[in-house]
């Protein structure tokens, strides 16, 4: 964690690459200012990193990064759910809380479900769980882990942080069931709305989220990057 006054951001190696760092705002902290982002870049350069990549940022969150010299490297759909009506989506396989012993299996599913740029390493998985003050980490275990989801909340805001289903088990409703499980958890905690993002070309994920009641927002998200030195 990098701190400067009330401003905070999480930082570390991107997907285990010691040359590339990630830098991501904290959900319950102020929007990063350009001065804070520059301070973060100085610290990361001192630690030997040569490039920095952000998490998925809203236009408001992006402003300080862009002013500090970042550029857009990828754009994403942002979708929101008002949690008023949550559909039924039963899962035809056991769902349970994820434990530390599941991390290797979870990462195997993650690597099968996502292209290389988006795959998590152990540090990225830990960061996804810790990105919000409270989180719910569930796996579908059908003799082995075949799907997982991480849902987070910060105050009255909810986040579907990560969802992955083994491609060999696609079409069985595992992803839908995990999303609904997370939405119900958020609603029990009186969260106002939940958001999720997905790549522009991930039509299957986009269709799943919209089928479950998420609606595309007019302003999407961006992943930004900057060189150091």
Secondary structure, DSSP 4 states (H G I P E B T S, - for coil): -EEETTEEEEEEEETTEEEEEEEEE-TTSPPPPHHHHHHHHHHHHHTT-SEEEEEEE-HHHHHHHHHTT-EEEEEEEEEEE-SSS------SS-EEE--GGGHHHHHHHHHHHS-GGG---HHHHHHHHHSSSEEEEEEEESSSEEEEEEEEEETTEEEEEEEEE-GGGTTSSHHHHHHHHHHHHHHHTT-SEEEEEEETT-HHHHHHHHHTT-EE-SS-EEEEEEE--
